[in-house]
C-alpha cells in the first residue's frame, strides 16, 4: 500500500497523465481531480502529501483552491502551482514564492522533479499553526502567570507604602532633632 499521496489537480487529462508518468516510481499513490471543487474535496478527504495545482481551473479556480489552503493550515501540504501563463499567477501572488513552487507548462520531467523537491523544502519554512489545545494551555498558563505577578505587585506595593511611611517618620524625627 502506498504511504504517500500526490494529488494532481488539472482540467487536462493529458497533463494529469503526463505528471503521473513523469513522477519517479516509488511508494506513493497518485490522486487526480479535474477541477477545483473536486480538488478541494479530495484535499479534505485524502490529505495528500503533495499537491500539484493548475492555476486555471473550471468550477473553482486554482487561485480559489490556493486561498482555501492558505486559510486552513490543516489542509496545507507541499504545493507545486502549474500554469502555462506565469503572469496569471504573479498577478495574484507576487514573487518570490516563499512557501510553494511554480512550474510553467509545458515542463520536462527534470523540471517537475526539481519543482517537487523545492516545494518540499519551502513547505518546511511555512509557519505552522499552534494547535488549539496548546493555545488554550498557553492562555491558561499565561493567566496563572498574570495572577502570580499581580500578587507580587500588590505585595511590593504594600512594602513600598510601608517604606514611605517609615521614611516620613525618619524625616520628621530628623527635623525635630535639628530644631
C-alpha positions as CSV (number, residue, x, y, z in Angstrom):
1,X,0.0,0.0,0.0
2,X,1.2,3.5,-0.9
3,X,2.3,5.6,2.1
4,X,2.4,9.0,0.2
5,X,-0.4,10.6,-1.8
6,X,0.2,13.0,-4.5
7,X,-2.8,15.0,-5.8
8,X,-2.8,16.4,-9.3
9,X,-5.5,19.0,-9.9
10,X,-5.7,19.8,-13.6
11,X,-8.6,20.1,-16.0
12,X,-6.4,18.4,-18.7
13,X,-6.4,14.6,-18.7
14,X,-3.2,14.9,-20.8
15,X,-1.4,16.9,-18.1
16,X,-2.7,14.6,-15.3
17,X,-1.4,11.5,-17.2
18,X,1.9,13.3,-18.1
19,X,2.5,14.2,-14.5
20,X,1.7,10.6,-13.4
21,X,4.1,9.2,-16.0
22,X,6.9,11.7,-15.1
23,X,6.8,11.1,-11.4
24,X,9.6,8.8,-10.2
25,X,8.3,5.3,-9.4
26,X,8.0,4.9,-5.7
27,X,5.9,4.2,-2.7
28,X,3.1,6.7,-3.5
29,X,-0.4,6.9,-4.9
30,X,-1.4,9.5,-7.5
31,X,-4.8,11.0,-7.0
32,X,-6.4,13.1,-9.7
33,X,-9.0,15.9,-9.8
34,X,-10.3,17.5,-13.0
35,X,-11.5,20.8,-11.4
36,X,-11.1,23.0,-8.3
37,X,-14.2,21.7,-6.5
38,X,-13.1,18.1,-6.9
39,X,-9.6,19.0,-5.9
40,X,-10.6,20.8,-2.7
41,X,-12.9,17.9,-1.8
42,X,-10.0,15.4,-2.4
43,X,-7.7,17.5,-0.2
44,X,-10.3,17.4,2.6
45,X,-10.9,13.6,2.2
46,X,-7.4,12.3,1.4
47,X,-5.0,14.8,3.0
48,X,-2.3,14.4,0.3
49,X,1.4,14.7,1.0
50,X,1.9,16.8,-2.1
51,X,-0.5,18.9,-4.2
52,X,0.1,19.8,-7.8
53,X,-2.3,22.5,-8.7
54,X,-3.2,24.0,-12.1
55,X,-3.9,27.7,-11.6
56,X,-6.7,28.0,-14.3
57,X,-9.4,25.5,-13.5
58,X,-13.2,25.2,-14.1
59,X,-15.8,25.5,-11.3
60,X,-13.3,26.6,-8.7
61,X,-10.0,28.2,-9.9
62,X,-6.6,27.2,-8.7
63,X,-6.4,30.6,-7.1
64,X,-9.5,29.9,-5.0
65,X,-8.2,26.4,-4.0
66,X,-4.9,28.1,-3.1
67,X,-6.7,30.7,-0.9
68,X,-8.6,27.9,0.9
69,X,-5.4,26.0,1.6
70,X,-3.9,29.3,2.9
71,X,-6.9,30.0,5.1
72,X,-7.0,26.5,6.6
73,X,-3.5,25.4,7.7
74,X,-4.7,21.8,8.4
75,X,-5.1,21.4,4.6
76,X,-1.5,22.5,3.8
77,X,0.9,20.2,2.0
78,X,3.9,20.9,-0.2
79,X,2.5,22.7,-3.2
80,X,3.5,23.0,-6.8
81,X,1.5,25.5,-8.8
82,X,1.3,24.8,-12.6
83,X,0.3,27.2,-15.3
84,X,1.1,27.9,-19.0
85,X,1.0,31.6,-18.1
86,X,3.1,32.6,-15.2
87,X,1.9,36.2,-15.4
88,X,-1.6,34.9,-14.4
89,X,-0.1,33.5,-11.2
90,X,2.2,36.5,-10.4
91,X,-0.7,38.9,-10.9
92,X,-2.4,37.3,-7.8
93,X,0.6,36.0,-5.9
94,X,3.8,38.2,-6.2
95,X,7.2,36.5,-6.4
96,X,9.3,35.3,-4.8
97,X,7.1,32.3,-4.0
98,X,8.1,31.7,-0.4
99,X,6.1,28.6,0.6
100,X,5.4,26.8,-2.6
101,X,7.0,26.2,-6.0
102,X,5.8,27.1,-9.5
103,X,6.4,25.2,-12.8
104,X,5.5,26.6,-16.1
105,X,3.7,24.3,-18.6
106,X,4.8,22.6,-20.7
107,X,7.6,21.2,-18.5
108,X,10.1,18.3,-18.7
109,X,10.5,15.6,-16.1
110,X,13.6,17.2,-14.7
111,X,11.8,20.5,-14.1
112,X,8.9,18.7,-12.4
113,X,11.1,16.7,-10.1
114,X,13.1,19.9,-9.2
115,X,9.9,21.8,-8.5
116,X,8.7,19.0,-6.2
117,X,12.0,18.9,-4.3
118,X,11.9,22.7,-4.0
119,X,8.2,22.7,-2.8
120,X,9.1,20.1,-0.1
121,X,11.9,22.4,1.2
122,X,9.8,25.6,1.0
123,X,7.0,23.8,2.9
124,X,9.2,23.3,5.9
125,X,9.5,27.1,6.2
126,X,5.7,27.6,6.2
127,X,4.7,28.8,9.7
128,X,2.8,26.0,11.3
129,X,-0.4,26.9,13.3
130,X,-0.4,26.5,17.1
131,X,-2.8,23.6,17.9
132,X,-5.9,24.8,19.8
133,X,-5.1,22.6,22.9
134,X,-1.6,24.2,23.0
135,X,-3.0,27.7,22.6
136,X,-5.6,27.0,25.4
137,X,-2.8,25.7,27.7
138,X,-0.7,28.7,26.9
139,X,-3.5,31.1,27.7
140,X,-4.2,29.2,31.0
141,X,-0.5,29.2,31.9
142,X,-0.4,32.9,30.9
143,X,-3.5,33.6,33.2
144,X,-1.8,31.8,36.1
145,X,1.4,33.8,35.5
146,X,-0.6,37.1,35.4
147,X,-2.3,36.2,38.7
148,X,1.0,35.4,40.3
149,X,2.6,38.6,39.0
150,X,-0.4,40.6,40.2
151,X,0.0,39.2,43.7
152,X,3.7,40.0,43.7
153,X,3.0,43.6,42.5
154,X,0.4,44.0,45.3
155,X,2.9,42.7,47.9
156,X,5.6,45.1,46.5
157,X,3.2,48.0,46.6
158,X,2.5,47.3,50.3
159,X,6.2,47.2,51.1
160,X,6.7,50.5,49.2
161,X,3.9,52.1,51.2
162,X,5.4,50.8,54.4
163,X,8.9,52.2,53.4
164,X,7.3,55.6,52.5
165,X,5.7,55.7,56.0
166,X,9.0,54.8,57.7
167,X,10.8,57.4,55.6
168,X,8.3,60.1,56.6
169,X,8.7,59.2,60.2
170,X,12.5,59.3,59.9
171,X,12.4,62.7,58.2
172,X,10.1,64.0,60.9
173,X,12.4,62.7,63.6
174,X,15.5,64.3,61.9
175,X,13.7,67.7,61.6
176,X,12.7,67.6,65.3
177,X,16.3,66.9,66.3
178,X,17.6,69.7,64.1
179,X,15.5,72.4,65.9
